Amino acid sequence: LFAIFAFATCGGYSGELRLSVDCANKSESDLSIDIAFAYPFRLHQVNFDAPTCEGKRRENLSLIGDFSSSAEFFVTIAVFAFLYSLAATVVYIFFQNQYRENNRGPLIDFIVTVVFSFLWLVSSSAWAKGLSDVKIATDPDEVLLLMSACKHQSNKCLPVRSPVMSSLNTSVVFGYLNFILWAGNIWFVFKETGWHSSGQRHAPDTMEKQPSSYNQGGYNQDSYGPTGGYNQPDSYGQVDEYGQSQSYGQSGPTSFANQI
């Protein structure tokens, strides 16, 4: 749906501006000069007639600029994204088993999603710059500068109506929204691939191996048991090198108190 909105608001656009040239000789004036343009914005091919205010002679002029490359690139990406989304939806619903077979389907889907995310960003940025240039080229004040009659102060040249660019602005917004949607979808498609599932299998395996390593080590042996070095009853009651028997045994604290 977002792809449809993107190419519909751009590819279906048509605009018009109106100018007024009031010559010193009123009979030579033209107060309603309409200039229409549309997608793909090859403005250098848009011609219009304007009075010269020198008799009945009129001059044929054209707008400046060719912005079809960025506009057509944007619309092409939007159309292909719509077609791929439609095909992917059919596969998800009716061919789920074939999609998951050998992990080939999720892998292809992941790669295509990454590519479309990049293309949406590039095409939206290019069209945003192209739209800015279209606005400048179709600005009535800029178009009036092309007329020879407007170079004389005795003639009055005025803009009557500017083109409405709201739908083109909307197309740029939808372009960046499509980029956000496709970039966010990378994570969900990545979860369907074998890379994500294999990463989750390795994590529990490492956690299961940790207890076994401690069970085999010296901490789980009988070092703290009845025969261990720390639990031997006579470890502190043996005769030391000074000949004192059981100096650290149970009677040790009592003899020490008696000495005090």
C-alpha positions in Angstrom: 0.0 0.0 0.0 2.8 2.4 0.8 4.5 1.6 -2.5 1.2 2.3 -4.3 0.9 5.7 -2.6 4.5 6.5 -3.5 4.3 6.0 -7.3 0.7 7.2 -7.5 1.4 10.6 -6.0 4.4 11.1 -8.2 3.6 9.4 -11.4 0.1 10.8 -11.7 1.0 14.4 -11.1 0.2 17.3 -13.4 0.5 21.0 -12.5 0.0 24.4 -14.0 1.1 27.9 -13.4 -0.3 31.1 -14.7 1.5 34.4 -15.6 0.4 37.9 -16.5 2.2 40.3 -18.9 0.7 43.8 -19.0 2.4 45.7 -21.7 2.5 49.5 -22.0 0.3 49.1 -25.1 -2.7 47.4 -23.6 -3.6 45.8 -26.9 -0.4 43.7 -26.8 -0.9 42.4 -23.2 -1.7 38.9 -22.2 -3.0 38.6 -18.7 -3.5 34.8 -18.7 -0.4 32.7 -19.8 -1.0 29.1 -18.7 2.0 26.7 -18.5 1.1 23.1 -17.8 3.7 20.4 -17.0 3.5 16.8 -15.6 5.4 13.7 -14.8 8.2 12.8 -15.8 9.1 16.5 -15.6 11.0 17.0 -18.8 10.5 20.7 -18.4 12.7 21.7 -21.3 10.1 20.2 -23.6 7.3 22.3 -22.1 6.7 25.3 -24.5 4.6 28.3 -24.1 4.0 31.6 -26.0 4.5 35.0 -24.4 4.0 38.5 -25.8 7.1 40.7 -26.5 5.2 44.0 -26.1 6.7 44.9 -29.5 3.7 44.9 -31.8 1.8 41.6 -32.2 4.9 39.5 -32.2 5.1 36.7 -29.7 8.0 34.6 -28.6 8.1 30.9 -28.0 9.8 29.9 -24.8 10.3 26.7 -22.8 10.9 25.9 -19.1 14.4 25.0 -18.0 15.6 21.6 -16.8 15.1 17.8 -17.2 14.3 16.0 -14.0 12.9 12.8 -15.5 15.8 10.6 -14.3 15.2 11.0 -10.6 11.4 10.9 -11.0 11.4 7.8 -13.2 13.9 6.1 -10.9 11.7 6.7 -7.9 8.5 5.5 -9.6 10.3 2.4 -11.0 11.5 1.4 -7.5 8.0 1.9 -6.2 6.4 -0.2 -8.9 8.9 -3.1 -8.5 8.6 -2.9 -4.7 4.8 -3.2 -5.0 5.1 -6.2 -7.4 7.6 -8.0 -5.1 5.4 -7.4 -2.1 2.4 -8.8 -3.9 4.4 -11.9 -5.0 5.9 -12.4 -1.5 2.4 -12.2 0.0 1.2 -15.0 -2.3 4.2 -17.1 -1.4 3.8 -16.6 2.3 0.1 -17.7 2.2 0.0 -20.5 -0.4 3.6 -21.8 -0.7 4.8 -21.8 2.9 6.4 -25.2 2.8 8.3 -24.5 -0.5 9.4 -21.2 1.0 11.1 -22.8 4.0 12.5 -25.7 2.1 16.4 -25.8 2.2 16.3 -22.3 3.7 16.5 -20.9 0.2 13.3 -18.9 0.3 14.1 -16.9 3.4 17.7 -16.3 2.3 16.5 -14.9 -1.1 13.8 -12.8 0.7 16.4 -11.4 3.1 18.8 -10.3 0.3 16.0 -8.7 -1.7 14.7 -6.9 1.3 18.2 -5.4 2.0 18.5 -4.4 -1.6 15.1 -2.7 -1.7 15.8 -0.9 1.5 18.9 0.6 0.0 17.1 1.5 -3.3 14.3 3.2 -1.4 16.8 5.4 0.5 18.7 6.3 -2.7 15.6 6.9 -4.9 13.8 8.9 -2.2 16.9 11.1 -1.7 17.3 11.6 -5.4 13.7 12.5 -6.0 13.7 14.9 -3.0 16.6 16.8 -4.7 14.8 16.6 -8.1 11.6 17.9 -6.6 13.5 20.8 -5.1 14.8 21.6 -8.6 11.3 21.3 -10.1 10.0 23.8 -7.7 12.7 26.3 -8.6 12.2 25.7 -12.4 8.4 26.2 -12.1 8.5 29.1 -9.8 6.5 31.9 -11.6 9.0 34.5 -10.6 11.8 32.5 -12.2 9.7 31.9 -15.4 9.0 35.6 -15.7 12.7 36.2 -16.0 12.7 34.2 -19.3 10.4 36.7 -21.0 12.0 39.6 -22.9 9.0 41.8 -22.2 9.6 41.6 -18.5 13.1 43.1 -18.8 11.5 46.5 -19.5 10.2 48.5 -16.6 7.3 49.9 -18.6 5.7 46.5 -18.8 4.2 44.8 -15.7 4.8 41.1 -15.3 3.1 39.3 -12.4 2.6 35.8 -11.2 -1.1 34.9 -11.1 -1.0 31.3 -9.8 1.7 28.9 -8.6 1.6 25.2 -9.2 0.3 23.0 -6.3 3.1 20.7 -5.1 1.4 19.0 -2.2 1.1 15.6 -3.9 4.8 15.6 -4.9 5.7 16.5 -1.3 3.6 13.5 -0.2 5.4 11.2 -2.6 8.7 12.1 -1.0 7.3 11.4 2.5 6.0 8.0 1.3 9.4 7.3 -0.2 11.1 7.7 3.2 8.3 5.8 4.9 8.9 2.9 2.5 12.6 3.0 3.4 11.7 2.7 7.1 9.3 -0.1 6.5 11.7 -2.2 4.4 14.7 -1.5 6.7 12.6 -2.5 9.7 11.5 -5.7 7.9 15.1 -6.8 7.5 15.1 -8.1 11.1 11.9 -10.1 10.7 13.1 -11.7 7.5 16.5 -12.4 9.1 14.7 -14.4 11.8 13.3 -16.7 9.1 16.8 -17.5 7.8 19.0 -20.3 9.2 21.5 -17.8 10.5 19.2 -16.7 13.3 18.1 -20.2 14.2 21.7 -21.5 14.3 22.7 -18.6 16.5 20.0 -19.5 19.0 21.0 -23.2 19.0 24.6 -22.4 19.9 23.6 -20.3 23.0 21.8 -23.1 24.9 24.6 -25.6 24.0 27.2 -23.4 25.7 25.1 -23.0 28.8 24.6 -26.8 29.1 28.3 -27.4 28.8 29.2 -25.1 31.7 27.9 -27.4 34.6 29.6 -30.4 33.2 33.0 -28.6 33.3 32.5 -27.8 37.0 31.3 -31.3 37.8 34.5 -32.9 36.4 36.8 -30.4 38.2 38.3 -30.5 41.6 35.5 -28.5 43.2 33.0 -31.3 42.9 35.3 -34.0 44.2 35.5 -35.1 47.8 37.8 -32.2 48.7 35.2 -31.0 51.1 34.0 -34.4 52.1 34.9 -36.5 55.1 38.2 -37.5 53.6 39.0 -34.1 52.1 41.9 -31.9 53.3 39.6 -29.3 54.9 37.4 -31.8 56.7 40.0 -34.1 58.2 39.4 -34.2 61.9 43.0 -34.6 63.0 44.4 -32.0 60.6 44.9 -29.5 63.4 45.4 -32.1 66.2 48.7 -33.7 65.0 52.0 -33.1 66.6 53.8 -30.2 65.1 57.5 -29.6 64.9 57.7 -28.0 68.3 56.4 -31.1 70.0 53.2 -29.6 71.2 50.4 -32.1 70.7 47.0 -30.9 69.6 47.8 -27.3 70.2 45.2 -26.2 67.8 42.6 -28.9 68.9 39.6 -28.5 70.9 41.5 -28.0 74.2 43.5 -25.2 72.6 41.2 -22.4 73.5 40.8 -23.7 77.1 44.5 -23.9 77.8 45.0 -20.5 76.2 42.3 -19.1 78.6 44.0 -20.8 81.6 47.3 -19.3 80.7 45.7 -15.8 80.7 
